[in-house]
Amino acid sequence: MKRLSHRSDAEWPRAIILLDMNAFFASIEQLDRPKWRGRPVAITNGLQGTCIITCSYKARTHGI
């Protein structure tokens, strides 16, 4: 079978891919916590929270 790509596998040893899917994770948190509905919400990558992985649309209007 002929490869369609000209890149070798060595060029991409690993990849980190994030799909936001319309602020899905922020929406789930707002469903679980009614007090957060309609407020800006940002979801981090864990206890240290060093990276925001998604945010609500309300948070996006504030530049997050």
N, C-alpha and C positions, 0 to 999 in steps of 0.2 A: 504494500500500500504506500502510495506517495504521500510525503508530508506536505502540508499546505503552507507551513510557516518556514521562514528562512532562519529563524533564531534557534540556537541550540539550547538544550535543557540547562547547560552550565551557565547561561546568561541569567537565568531566573531560578536560583537555588531554592527560594521560597518567596511567597507573596502573602501579604496581609490585606485582605479584602473586606471592606465594610459596605453593606447595603443598608441604607436608612429606611427604606420602605415607608415613606410618608410619616416620619417621626413615630414609628411603631412602638418602640420601647418607651418613649415618653408618654404615649397614649395609654399604654398598659399601666404605667405607674399612676397616671391620673384616674384610671378606672378603679384601681385598688385603693387609692387615697382621695376620696371626694373633696377634701379641703384643697387639694392641688388643682382641681379643675378650673380652667379659665385663667390660671396663673402661669408665669414663665417657669418652665421646668427644664433642667439640664440633667442628663444621665452621664455619670462618670464610669471609669473602667474598674471600679472596685473601692476598697476601703480607703486607699490613699487618695483616690480621685485625681490623678495627675493628668487625665485626658478626658475631655468631654466627647462621648461617642455619639450622642444625638441630643436634640433638644426639641421642645414643643414649638409650634408655630408662633405662639405668643413670645417665647424667648427669642426667636429669630427676629421679631420686630424690634427688639432691643439690641440687636447686633451680635448675638451669641451664635 
